[in-house]
Amino acid sequence: MNLSVILFIIAAITPFFILTLWALINVSVKTFPGRLREKVIWWLIALIPFIGWLIYLIFGFRRGKRLNIQT
């Protein structure tokens, strides 16, 4: 493999990696109606390569509620 192919692969994978990290962080900071069980399910869905973040964005993003912690 030459350098241009490797750089292309890295450039193609990086957005999916960043979006997956975003989905995992978003699941972590929210509470869900099903409590821990639903949170674990959304974590597992978000870990599905390339499309997990999209499934979470479409179906799970609005189900979770962000906690308002006031100090």
Residue pairs with C-beta under 8 A, 6 or more apart in sequence:
16 49
16 50
16 53
19 53
19 54
20 46
20 47
20 52
20 53
22 53
23 46
23 52
23 53
23 56
23 57
24 43
24 46
24 47
26 56
26 61
26 64
27 39
27 42
27 43
27 46
27 56
27 60
27 64
28 43
29 66
29 67
30 39
30 64
30 65
30 66
30 67
31 39
31 64
31 65
31 67
32 38
32 39
32 42
32 60
32 63
32 64
32 65
33 63
34 41
38 63
42 56
42 60
42 64
45 52
45 55
45 56
45 60
46 52
46 53
46 55
46 56
48 55
